[in-house]
Each structure stands twice: as structure tokens, then as C-alpha cells.
Amino acid sequence: MSIDMFEIKTVALFFVTALSEILGCYLPYLWLKENKSPWLLVPAAISLALFAWLLSLHPTAAGRVYAAYGGIYIFVAVMWLWVVDGIKPSVWDLTGSLIALCGMAVILFAPKHG
């Protein structure tokens, strides 16, 4: 199995996509749960629009893109927990993230049929 530049770009795009989705959801959370400024909804909306646009950049079937993206999203969400929320992931969080990444790899790197 060889990984080509297209697949590397796809995985990188998934990471950026996950960050934009998480940020787009985290900012309203801050407004609703932590009484932060409602102005946070503006960058949240922009971030979620960016998320939707980024998902549209993939040339393959949407269902396959969303399935593979899900594995990256889980990993990024656990890293967000650690970096942004300051909560160290448990061994179970990390194990689940690695399992999700393995699932993403199976979907993304499997041999393609006509």
C-alpha cells in the first residue's frame, strides 16, 4: 500500500475541516453555557460555513467522505479536550481515537474500484 500526495492532502483537509466544525460548535457553547458574548455567534457561523465548504471539496461520494472524516473528527475532538479544555484524555479516550483513525484509514486507503 502506498500513500500518494492526494491522500495526504485529503487527511490534512480533514484535520482543518474538523477544527472548523469544532470551533463552530464550541463558540456557541461558550455563549450558552459560560455566558460569553453573543458576538461569538458570528465567527461560529463563519466557521460552520467554512466546515460545509471544506467537506464539499472532496471528489468522492459524500457518504464515504463523511465516514472517513468521522475518524479524524473523533481524534481532533479528543485533542481539543486536552489542548483547549485542559483535560488530559484517558487511556480509553486515546484508544477510542486510535480505533477511529484506523477506521478512517481503512475507508480512505482501501483499494478503489472503478
N, C-alpha and C positions, 0 to 999 in steps of 0.2 A: 504494500500500500504506500503510495507516495502522495504527499500533500502538495498541491500546487498553490501558486500565488492567489488564485481566485478563492480558494478555500480559506487561506489565511486572512484575506480581506473580508470574507464573509464573517468569520469568527470575530474579527476586530469590529466590524459593523454591528454585530450582535451585542458586544460589550457597550458600545456607545448608545445603542438603542435601549438597552436595559437601564443604563444610567439616566437617560432622558425620561423613561417611564417611571422609574422610582422617584426621581426628583419631582416629576409632575404630580405624583400622588403624595409625596412627603410634605410639600409646601401647604396644600390644603389641610393636611393633618395638623401641621403646626398652628394654622389659623383656628381650626375647630377644637383641638384638644389642649393647646397651650396658649390660647388667647393672643396669638401673634396678629400682626396687621393683616386685614383683608386684602391689602395690596399684594400679598403673596400669591393671590389667585391669578394675577396677570402673568408672572413668569411660569406659574404652574400650567396655565393654558398653553402658553408658547411651548413649553417642554413636552406636553402631551401631543400637540400638533406635530412637533418635530419627531416624536416617537412614531406616530402613524405614518409620517412621510418616510422615515428610515425603513420601516417594515416594507414599504412599497418598492424599495429599490432592488429587492431580490427577484431574479428572473424565474425562479422555480415556483411550483404550486404553493399557494398561500398556506395550506394546511401543513405542508412539510416545513415551511419556513417557521410557522408558529410553534410547531412541535420541537424543532431544533433550538429555536430561540428560548423556549421554556427552560431548557437545561442551563443555559447561560444566565437567564434571569434569576434562577434559584441561587446560583453561585454568587452573582453580584449582590443579591439581596442579603445574603449571609455576610458578605464582606462589608456591606453598608452598615449592618448591625454592629460590626466590630469598629469600623473607622468613624462613622458618623454618630451612632448612638453610644459608642464606647462600651459595648457589651461584648465580651470575649465569647466567640462561638464555642459551644460544647463539642465534644468529640462526635456526638450524634449529628449536630448541625453540619460539621465538616464532612462527615461520612456521607450524609444525605446529599450534600452539594457535589461531592465527587461522583456519586452514583448518577446524579442528574447530568453531570458533564459527560459521563460515559454514555448515557443515553443519547445526548446531543451528538456525540462523535459517531455513534452507530448510524443515526439518521443522516447526518451531514456527509460522512465519508464513505458510506456504503457504495458499492458499485452502482453506477447509474444505468438503467435500462431504457433504451430507445424511447 
